[in-house]
């Protein structure tokens, strides 16, 4: 079910190793070994006081955004957190944190940017929906529909003050992406 429908204590009573499998379901080596091992966000922030975190807010609840802001303030971690949420959640986060706030567009924002870029990228211009954004994108074959993917697209986003993070599950793609400064 939805995690927000449960208390932290209920979630921590679950086995976080239950569904892990590295062999397509042939074995589950951590099943029964992860009960009580789910840390709270507060515990993670305290365990790694110098690290930065990307918080992917999957629900569309302003209450969740407000709860995250309150917890980050209490822990003195506002500057170490980057929120990935809806356009409205990111705006609320920036309004609360200030100009230095780190936000990453959620699915809707990324979709808007990519669709706008497919339509106008050939002009050499970067659409406003992409400008200054921190974008987390997959290195899928379909990304080659973007004008100048990956190099030109990434250079245009950087020139606008943004940053592109690319993830891949293809080890052969790591070196070429690193060569682009990703």
MIKOLMAR-103678 format. One record per residue (C-alpha): x, y, z; residue in three letters. Coordinates in pm, whole numbers, padded with zeros to 5 digits, always signed. Each point is the difference from the previous one (the first is absolute). Layout:
# MIKOLMAR-103678
XYZALA/...
This chain:
# MIKOLMAR-103678
+00000+00000+00000UNK/+00092+00365+00020UNK/+00280+00068+00243UNK/-00173+00315+00126UNK/-00290-00217+00120UNK/+00231-00159+00258UNK/+00193+00123+00301UNK/+00378-00004+00003UNK/-00014-00278+00261UNK/-00216-00213-00231UNK/+00239+00054-00291UNK/+00304-00078+00214UNK/-00158-00330+00103UNK/+00009-00117-00364UNK/+00278-00208-00155UNK/+00187+00233-00236UNK/+00189-00297-00145UNK/-00315-00200-00081UNK/-00026+00068-00373UNK/+00368+00035-00090UNK/+00120-00244-00263UNK/+00303+00020-00225UNK/-00087-00305-00207UNK/-00347+00070-00134UNK/-00187-00155+00293UNK/+00197-00323+00031UNK/+00112+00098+00348UNK/-00064+00269+00259UNK/+00322+00009+00204UNK/-00107+00277+00239UNK/-00354-00118+00070UNK/-00060+00001+00375UNK/+00326+00189+00066UNK/-00124+00357-00042UNK/-00266+00022+00269UNK/+00035+00321+00198UNK/+00280+00136-00219UNK/-00188+00283-00173UNK/+00148+00328+00126UNK/-00199+00321+00027UNK/+00103+00301-00207UNK/+00111+00168+00322UNK/+00230-00297+00077UNK/+00147+00009-00352UNK/+00067+00375+00017UNK/+00173-00041+00336UNK/+00203-00302-00113UNK/+00134+00191-00302UNK/+00036+00361+00118UNK/+00211+00114-00295UNK/-00191-00172-00280UNK/-00253+00148-00240UNK/-00328-00178-00067UNK/-00253-00006-00279UNK/-00346-00045+00149UNK/-00240-00139-00258UNK/-00347+00101+00113UNK/-00223-00241-00188UNK/-00330+00113+00145UNK/-00156+00332-00094UNK/-00075+00101+00357UNK/+00091+00348+00120UNK/-00018-00146+00352UNK/+00293-00227-00087UNK/+00199+00296-00135UNK/-00073+00196+00320UNK/+00102-00300+00214UNK/+00327-00036-00192UNK/+00073+00372+00037UNK/-00064-00012+00375UNK/+00222-00305+00049UNK/+00280+00145-00213UNK/-00016+00327+00197UNK/+00014-00187+00333UNK/+00304-00195-00118UNK/+00172+00304-00156UNK/+00004-00186-00330UNK/-00190+00231-00239UNK/+00317+00075-00196UNK/+00082-00372-00029UNK/-00332-00104-00151UNK/-00119+00013-00357UNK/-00373-00053-00051UNK/-00138-00180-00302UNK/-00370+00070-00017UNK/-00275+00161-00200UNK/+00039+00352-00133UNK/-00215+00127+00291UNK/+00193-00196+00266UNK/+00332+00122-00135UNK/-00129+00360-00001UNK/-00112-00034+00363UNK/+00340-00149+00090UNK/+00184+00288-00173UNK/-00225+00256+00169UNK/+00077-00149+00342UNK/+00371-00059-00050UNK/+00095+00296-00220UNK/+00200+00046-00318UNK/+00253-00265+00099UNK/-00269-00272+00008UNK/+00076-00308-00202UNK/-00296-00140-00189UNK/-00032-00258-00274UNK/-00312-00009-00213UNK/-00220-00300+00059UNK/-00149-00207-00280UNK/-00231+00280-00121UNK/+00276+00260-00015UNK/+00243-00231-00176UNK/-00268-00105-00249UNK/-00082+00365-00074UNK/+00368+00084-00054UNK/+00066-00296-00228UNK/-00313+00051-00212UNK/+00077+00371-00038UNK/+00358-00085-00097UNK/-00106-00258-00259UNK/-00216+00271-00160UNK/+00256+00282+00009UNK/+00347-00146+00057UNK/+00083+00015-00370UNK/-00009+00382+00023UNK/+00299+00002+00235UNK/-00206+00148+00281UNK/-00070-00163+00332UNK/-00364+00030+00106UNK/-00077+00184+00323UNK/-00137-00325+00146UNK/+00356-00142-00013UNK/+00204+00310+00083UNK/+00177+00001+00336UNK/-00140-00340+00093UNK/+00173-00294+00164UNK/-00119-00289-00213UNK/+00039-00369+00078UNK/-00040-00194-00323UNK/+00048-00357-00120UNK/+00248-00081-00276UNK/-00259-00191-00199UNK/+00011-00047-00374UNK/-00315+00214-00029UNK/+00195+00294+00145UNK/+00170+00027-00340UNK/-00324+00166-00118UNK/+00127+00308+00188UNK/+00198+00235-00221UNK/+00369-00052+00076UNK/-00042-00265+00269UNK/+00196-00026+00215UNK/+00276+00258-00063UNK/-00176+00301-00151UNK/-00306-00037+00221UNK/+00213-00018+00315UNK/+00213+00298-00111UNK/-00315+00208-00058UNK/-00142-00086+00343UNK/+00336+00080+00165UNK/+00024+00333-00184UNK/-00340+00091+00148UNK/+00127-00064+00353UNK/-00146-00350+00025UNK/+00150-00345+00036UNK/-00078-00338-00153UNK/+00041-00327+00187UNK/-00013-00306-00224UNK/-00049-00354+00123UNK/+00074-00312-00194UNK/+00007-00372+00062UNK/+00239-00055-00292UNK/+00362-00016+00123UNK/+00123+00083-00352UNK/-00177+00340+00020UNK/+00169+00114+00322UNK/+00330+00114-00156UNK/-00161+00197-00286UNK/-00236+00173+00244UNK/+00285+00083+00237UNK/+00189+00149-00293UNK/-00288+00248-00027UNK/+00060+00100+00362UNK/-00303-00178+00139UNK/
